[in-house]
Each structure stands twice: as C-alpha cells, then as structure tokens.
Amino acid sequence: AVLKHEWANEAEKDPDSLAAQLSRMVTKELFHTHEMNAKTAFLLQNHIRNITFLEGSCSVNNVALLSARACLFLEKEDSSSADQPTDEGGKQASGPRYEAIDYEPDDEDSKFKTAVAAQVEVLYDVTQEFIVEKSSSTNERDGKSEEESFADQSKDDSSSSSSQSPETESKQTTIVSVATFEGWLKGGPDNELRWKLALHRPAFEFPGIEQSY
C-alpha cells in the first residue's frame, strides 16, 4: 500500500495533508524525488530496523548566503496542446509557460508579459537525533552475552518501565549542506513571491568542511 500510494493524488484531494504541505514548499521535481527516496527508505527499513529518527529533533544552527541570481522570462501561452506539459497525474497543465531569455526584449516580444525568477543558494548545518538499537555484537563488546543482556533488560523493565530501554541509545549528528531556493520576483504562476526548495546537496565547494559529524 505504501509503495502504490501516490503523494500527488493525496495532495490534490486533501489540501491540508502532509503531501499537500510539502508540495507547496518544494518544486515538483524535488517533490517527486522525496517520494522516491521515502519509498526506497521504506523498503530498506524492512531489513534495517535498528535506527529510528527522533521526530522534532532537527535544529538548524548556522546559515550563510552563498549566491543569488535572477533571470528574465517571457510569459507565453502554448497554442499547441500536444506539446503542453502534464502534471503529476498525467493531465495537461493549464496556464502560461515561461521561456528564459538572455537578451533585451524587442518589439516582437512586447506582446508577451515578462516575469523575473530568482535563485539563491544557502549554506547551513542541521543537527538531528536518532535512536539506535544496540545489536548483539555491541553486547559482546560490553562483555555481556545475549542472555545476560536480556536478563538485565528484564530487570530494568520491571524496576522502571518509563526509563529508556538499555538496548537503545541516542545518537546525534550534524550535517552541512547547501539548499537551493527558487521564487518569482515578478509574475509567475502564483503571481507572488513564494520561495520553494529546489535542491539540497553536500557543500562540495568547501572541501575543508566536514560534511557530517
């Protein structure tokens, strides 16, 4: 059911769903990428169950602007329905299309509206926390057999059921990445400035920065 579930359909049917909220924050391309990554992670989780993300533990620590650029577009109506782009559900997308130009619009282009799009790159680091289940090999390194560890766990569980299980431990990691945001400064489908996340990647332009620690 998880693999067959289409996020785009959920976003269209329920504007308040998590899928709909995500679709308003990221570009269509990144939305599809996140869906594929989530389904892949679900498959891997069937084999690797010893790491669980602690929801709400993400914290952005430092942010720096790396670059900013703008591009001029011409807003055109596509007269050919055959060439009209389609949305996530395979339906033909309505509305104008935008063509990037790198020259000053002439008289022939004056009949078209202009739009301006911007793109910014932001360097940031985010800290997140995971709960890791200790494997039997960890117990052996601690000098305990599985039977001894199980006995200790049963003893601890009976004394305090609310305390964290001795078979799990909290791990914290910080990741340094670059986020790319895109938005329309003038015109655009929404006719308002709405930044959307288009890409996040490692900060490969800074080889001296440890990407994860």
HUURBEL-V550436 format. One record per residue. N is the residue number from 1. RES is the residue in one small letter. PSI is psi in whole degrees, -180 to 180 (999 if undefined). BURIAL is 1 if it has 9 or more other C-alpha atoms within 8 Angstrom, else 0. Layout:
{{N & RES & PSI & BURIAL} {N & RES & PSI & BURIAL}}
//
This chain:
{{1 & a & -38 & 0} {2 & v & -42 & 0} {3 & l & -29 & 0} {4 & k & -10 & 0} {5 & h & 126 & 0} {6 & e & 119 & 0} {7 & w & -39 & 0} {8 & a & -39 & 1} {9 & n & -40 & 0} {10 & e & -42 & 1} {11 & a & -36 & 1} {12 & e & -38 & 0} {13 & k & -35 & 0} {14 & d & 100 & 0} {15 & p & -18 & 0} {16 & d & 1 & 0} {17 & s & 164 & 1} {18 & l & -36 & 0} {19 & a & -41 & 1} {20 & a & -40 & 1} {21 & q & -42 & 1} {22 & l & -39 & 1} {23 & s & -27 & 1} {24 & r & -13 & 0} {25 & m & -22 & 1} {26 & v & 164 & 1} {27 & t & 165 & 1} {28 & k & -39 & 0} {29 & e & -45 & 0} {30 & l & -33 & 1} {31 & f & -46 & 1} {32 & h & -38 & 0} {33 & t & -44 & 0} {34 & h & -38 & 0} {35 & e & -45 & 1} {36 & m & -41 & 0} {37 & n & -40 & 0} {38 & a & -42 & 0} {39 & k & -35 & 1} {40 & t & -43 & 0} {41 & a & -35 & 0} {42 & f & -41 & 0} {43 & l & -42 & 0} {44 & l & -29 & 0} {45 & q & -25 & 0} {46 & n & -21 & 0} {47 & h & -25 & 0} {48 & i & 101 & 0} {49 & r & 13 & 0} {50 & n & 2 & 1} {51 & i & 126 & 1} {52 & t & 127 & 0} {53 & f & 135 & 0} {54 & l & 106 & 1} {55 & e & 134 & 0} {56 & g & 5 & 0} {57 & s & -9 & 0} {58 & c & 136 & 1} {59 & s & 119 & 0} {60 & v & 124 & 1} {61 & n & -55 & 0} {62 & n & 143 & 0} {63 & v & 138 & 1} {64 & a & 138 & 0} {65 & l & 124 & 1} {66 & l & -46 & 0} {67 & s & 161 & 0} {68 & a & 138 & 1} {69 & r & 157 & 0} {70 & a & 154 & 0} {71 & c & 140 & 1} {72 & l & 137 & 1} {73 & f & 151 & 1} {74 & l & 133 & 1} {75 & e & 116 & 1} {76 & k & 147 & 1} {77 & e & 129 & 0} {78 & d & 113 & 1} {79 & s & -19 & 0} {80 & s & 109 & 0} {81 & s & -25 & 0} {82 & a & -31 & 0} {83 & d & 1 & 0} {84 & q & 132 & 1} {85 & p & 157 & 0} {86 & t & 157 & 1} {87 & d & -170 & 0} {88 & e & -30 & 0} {89 & g & 5 & 0} {90 & g & 1 & 0} {91 & k & 154 & 0} {92 & q & 130 & 1} {93 & a & 138 & 0} {94 & s & 166 & 0} {95 & g & 177 & 0} {96 & p & 162 & 1} {97 & r & 160 & 0} {98 & y & 130 & 0} {99 & e & 119 & 0} {100 & a & 138 & 0} {101 & i & 149 & 0} {102 & d & 29 & 0} {103 & y & 166 & 0} {104 & e & 126 & 0} {105 & p & 136 & 0} {106 & d & -170 & 0} {107 & d & -34 & 0} {108 & e & -31 & 0} {109 & d & -6 & 0} {110 & s & -21 & 0} {111 & k & -12 & 0} {112 & f & 146 & 0} {113 & k & 152 & 0} {114 & t & 152 & 1} {115 & a & 152 & 1} {116 & v & 124 & 1} {117 & a & 150 & 1} {118 & a & 153 & 1} {119 & q & 131 & 1} {120 & v & 146 & 1} {121 & e & 132 & 1} {122 & v & 128 & 1} {123 & l & 132 & 1} {124 & y & 161 & 1} {125 & d & 139 & 1} {126 & v & 137 & 1} {127 & t & 134 & 1} {128 & q & 159 & 1} {129 & e & 144 & 1} {130 & f & 152 & 1} {131 & i & 121 & 1} {132 & v & 127 & 1} {133 & e & 130 & 1} {134 & k & 132 & 1} {135 & s & 174 & 0} {136 & s & -30 & 0} {137 & s & -32 & 0} {138 & t & -39 & 0} {139 & n & -39 & 1} {140 & e & -37 & 1} {141 & r & -28 & 0} {142 & d & -1 & 0} {143 & g & 20 & 0} {144 & k & 144 & 1} {145 & s & 170 & 1} {146 & e & -37 & 1} {147 & e & -41 & 0} {148 & e & -40 & 0} {149 & s & -40 & 1} {150 & f & -40 & 0} {151 & a & -42 & 0} {152 & d & -41 & 0} {153 & q & -43 & 1} {154 & s & -38 & 0} {155 & k & -43 & 0} {156 & d & -39 & 1} {157 & d & -38 & 1} {158 & s & -30 & 0} {159 & s & -36 & 0} {160 & s & 102 & 0} {161 & s & -19 & 0} {162 & s & -16 & 0} {163 & s & 159 & 0} {164 & q & 140 & 0} {165 & s & 137 & 0} {166 & p & -12 & 0} {167 & e & 1 & 0} {168 & t & 155 & 1} {169 & e & 154 & 1} {170 & s & 131 & 0} {171 & k & 136 & 0} {172 & q & 137 & 0} {173 & t & 149 & 1} {174 & t & 129 & 1} {175 & i & 132 & 1} {176 & v & 125 & 1} {177 & s & 172 & 1} {178 & v & 128 & 1} {179 & a & 136 & 1} {180 & t & 123 & 1} {181 & f & 143 & 1} {182 & e & 145 & 1} {183 & g & 162 & 1} {184 & w & 118 & 1} {185 & l & -29 & 1} {186 & k & 133 & 1} {187 & g & -148 & 1} {188 & g & 169 & 1} {189 & p & -38 & 0} {190 & d & -11 & 0} {191 & n & 32 & 0} {192 & e & 160 & 1} {193 & l & 114 & 1} {194 & r & 105 & 0} {195 & w & 138 & 1} {196 & k & 141 & 1} {197 & l & 123 & 1} {198 & a & -25 & 1} {199 & l & 145 & 0} {200 & h & 135 & 1} {201 & r & 167 & 0} {202 & p & 154 & 0} {203 & a & 71 & 1} {204 & f & -16 & 0} {205 & e & -6 & 0} {206 & f & 80 & 0} {207 & p & -21 & 0} {208 & g & -15 & 0} {209 & i & 128 & 0} {210 & e & 122 & 0} {211 & q & -29 & 1} {212 & s & 134 & 0} {213 & y & 999 & 0}}
//
